Amino acid sequence: MSASSFRAFQAVTTGDAAERGVTTVAVADLPDGALIDVHWSSVNYKDALASTPSGKVARISPIVPGIDLAGVLAEDAGGLAAGTEVIAHGYDIGVSRHGGFAERARVPVEWLVPLPPGLTMREAMVIGTAGFTAAMSVVALEDHGVRCGTGPVLVTGATGGVGSVAVNLLAQRGYEVVASSGKAGAHDYLRSLGAKDIVERDTLNQAGGRPLDAMTWVAAVDCVGGQTLANVLSRISYGGAVAASGLTGGAQLPTTVLPFILRGVSLLGIDSVQTPIERRRAVWHRLGSDLKPTGLADIGHDIGLDELDGVLEGILSGAITGRNVVDVRR
Ligand SMILES: NC(=O)c1ccc[n+]([C@@H]2O[C@H](COP(=O)([O-])OP(=O)(O)OC[C@H]3O[C@@H](n4cnc5c(N)ncnc54)[C@H](OP(=O)(O)O)[C@@H]3O)[C@@H](O)[C@H]2O)c1
């Protein structure tokens, strides 16, 4: 890295093809905002979509993807002193402005979260957008009135970024967690995160089920959507809730109103992208204290910018377990 340029992983789209790799970017090519020396980023499903034209996520080309970043302010900005450790994620980062897969980034100061006490920058990126979304899901369920000791809570897409942190957070808070996963080889991993029971992904994603089925879980954290979410809704207990954040299983929701009007089930929408900054900072504060996931070292797998291409492919094929954290200076 020189004063005027830095290493970055970039995707350049031409028609239906994308050329991806590590390159050198000029600081002058960064958008407006506080200059950050990035130390860590992490890999999310959305980054994989942003790196391929069919993902329809990136709004600029070339783009430095990376919706999550943690680093150190390179200059004073908006009341924060140079040297302050900060986190940034969501909003337009890694979508319509360059993101965290780089040694440097610029981010509007009003989007910055000072690193909360209790977290290192690496731990914050093991959590990242995915863990933040999991925390928002758990908070939403508890705000709804879900409490441990009332019955099992399901987590779908359990080996993924959102799912693995959700399993961990719920188990730590005393819930009986049932993890749904398509990875037969990941059962030990899920149990190590705190899952008491495991459901095969295929038992939840089949069409043709009953609109109201046996009441099985008091609540669910769902990051799969599609037929899976429809089937989950049909099996939530009376008055329960599902926090829905994702669509790895599809954007359609082939359900009926019956779970809502006959069982009082609530579908709670979770969005991490436009979360107002004060709420974002408050949830991060909890992620460093009472909602801090355990075993962050086991969930996170460190990679360098050079390894990103393969990991992004793996995310799209559903083959990745846990969180890949990017040591951008490696
Ligand atoms: N609303 C928000 O603010 C927000 C924030 C973050 C993420 N998201 C969304 O949440 C979802 C998960 O994100 P992530 O970062 O956790 O992704 P991820 O790490 O790739 O995990 C997704 C998991 O879903 C499961 N899965 C993969 N393909 C599937 C399929 N075809 N059908 C059913 N399950 C499948 C896999 O778990 P198993 O193998 O264990 O089944 C996979 O590990 C994505 O749709 C993402 O866009 C939304």
Ligand as a Chemical Component Dictionary entry (heavy atoms), coordinates in Angstrom:
data_LIG
# 
_chem_comp.id                   LIG 
_chem_comp.type                 NON-POLYMER 
_chem_comp.pdbx_formal_charge   0 
_chem_comp.three_letter_code    LIG 
# 
loop_
_chem_comp_atom.comp_id 
_chem_comp_atom.atom_id 
_chem_comp_atom.alt_atom_id 
_chem_comp_atom.type_symbol 
_chem_comp_atom.charge 
_chem_comp_atom.model_Cartn_x 
_chem_comp_atom.model_Cartn_y 
_chem_comp_atom.model_Cartn_z 
_chem_comp_atom.pdbx_ordinal 
LIG N1  N1  N 0  -32.246 -9.050  5.735  1  
LIG C1  C1  C 0  -30.982 -8.723  5.884  2  
LIG O1  O1  O 0  -30.621 -7.623  6.296  3  
LIG C2  C2  C 0  -29.949 -9.759  5.591  4  
LIG C3  C3  C 0  -28.678 -9.687  6.154  5  
LIG C4  C4  C 0  -27.773 -10.729 5.922  6  
LIG C5  C5  C 0  -28.147 -11.774 5.090  7  
LIG N2  N2  N 1  -29.375 -11.763 4.534  8  
LIG C6  C6  C 0  -29.809 -12.858 3.685  9  
LIG O2  O2  O 0  -29.865 -14.013 4.512  10 
LIG C7  C7  C 0  -29.543 -15.154 3.734  11 
LIG C8  C8  C 0  -28.388 -15.882 4.404  12 
LIG O3  O3  O 0  -27.240 -15.048 4.390  13 
LIG P1  P1  P 0  -25.849 -15.641 4.912  14 
LIG O4  O4  O 0  -24.866 -14.543 4.822  15 
LIG O5  O5  O -1 -26.072 -16.370 6.173  16 
LIG O6  O6  O 0  -25.571 -16.679 3.742  17 
LIG P2  P2  P 0  -24.706 -18.034 3.777  18 
LIG O7  O7  O 0  -23.598 -17.902 4.736  19 
LIG O8  O8  O 0  -24.425 -18.370 2.366  20 
LIG O9  O9  O 0  -25.736 -19.085 4.414  21 
LIG C9  C9  C 0  -26.931 -19.443 3.797  22 
LIG C10 C10 C 0  -27.276 -20.859 4.229  23 
LIG O10 O10 O 0  -28.537 -21.191 3.668  24 
LIG C11 C11 C 0  -28.534 -22.573 3.375  25 
LIG N3  N3  N 0  -28.838 -22.728 1.943  26 
LIG C12 C12 C 0  -28.019 -22.523 0.909  27 
LIG N4  N4  N 0  -28.660 -22.764 -0.248 28 
LIG C13 C13 C 0  -29.910 -23.134 0.092  29 
LIG C14 C14 C 0  -31.059 -23.524 -0.647 30 
LIG N5  N5  N 0  -31.072 -23.582 -1.987 31 
LIG N6  N6  N 0  -32.176 -23.813 0.037  32 
LIG C15 C15 C 0  -32.202 -23.751 1.372  33 
LIG N7  N7  N 0  -31.139 -23.408 2.126  34 
LIG C16 C16 C 0  -30.016 -23.090 1.485  35 
LIG C17 C17 C 0  -27.185 -23.130 3.723  36 
LIG O11 O11 O 0  -27.263 -23.621 5.062  37 
LIG P3  P3  P 0  -27.439 -25.198 5.376  38 
LIG O12 O12 O 0  -26.526 -25.921 4.448  39 
LIG O13 O13 O 0  -27.044 -25.318 6.802  40 
LIG O14 O14 O 0  -28.862 -25.549 5.109  41 
LIG C18 C18 C 0  -26.307 -21.914 3.711  42 
LIG O15 O15 O 0  -25.180 -22.080 4.537  43 
LIG C19 C19 C 0  -29.254 -14.644 2.338  44 
LIG O16 O16 O 0  -30.411 -14.737 1.561  45 
LIG C20 C20 C 0  -28.875 -13.199 2.563  46 
LIG O17 O17 O 0  -29.100 -12.410 1.410  47 
LIG C21 C21 C 0  -30.272 -10.791 4.765  48 
# 
loop_
_chem_comp_bond.comp_id 
_chem_comp_bond.atom_id_1 
_chem_comp_bond.atom_id_2 
_chem_comp_bond.value_order 
_chem_comp_bond.pdbx_ordinal 
LIG N1  C1  SING 1  
LIG C1  O1  DOUB 2  
LIG C1  C2  SING 3  
LIG C2  C3  SING 4  
LIG C2  C21 DOUB 5  
LIG C3  C4  DOUB 6  
LIG C4  C5  SING 7  
LIG C5  N2  DOUB 8  
LIG N2  C6  SING 9  
LIG N2  C21 SING 10 
LIG C6  O2  SING 11 
LIG C6  C20 SING 12 
LIG O2  C7  SING 13 
LIG C7  C8  SING 14 
LIG C7  C19 SING 15 
LIG C8  O3  SING 16 
LIG O3  P1  SING 17 
LIG P1  O4  DOUB 18 
LIG P1  O5  SING 19 
LIG P1  O6  SING 20 
LIG O6  P2  SING 21 
LIG P2  O7  DOUB 22 
LIG P2  O8  SING 23 
LIG P2  O9  SING 24 
LIG O9  C9  SING 25 
LIG C9  C10 SING 26 
LIG C10 O10 SING 27 
LIG C10 C18 SING 28 
LIG O10 C11 SING 29 
LIG C11 N3  SING 30 
LIG C11 C17 SING 31 
LIG N3  C12 SING 32 
LIG N3  C16 SING 33 
LIG C12 N4  DOUB 34 
LIG N4  C13 SING 35 
LIG C13 C14 SING 36 
LIG C13 C16 DOUB 37 
LIG C14 N5  SING 38 
LIG C14 N6  DOUB 39 
LIG N6  C15 SING 40 
LIG C15 N7  DOUB 41 
LIG N7  C16 SING 42 
LIG C17 O11 SING 43 
LIG C17 C18 SING 44 
LIG O11 P3  SING 45 
LIG P3  O12 DOUB 46 
LIG P3  O13 SING 47 
LIG P3  O14 SING 48 
LIG C18 O15 SING 49 
LIG C19 O16 SING 50 
LIG C19 C20 SING 51 
LIG C20 O17 SING 52 
# 
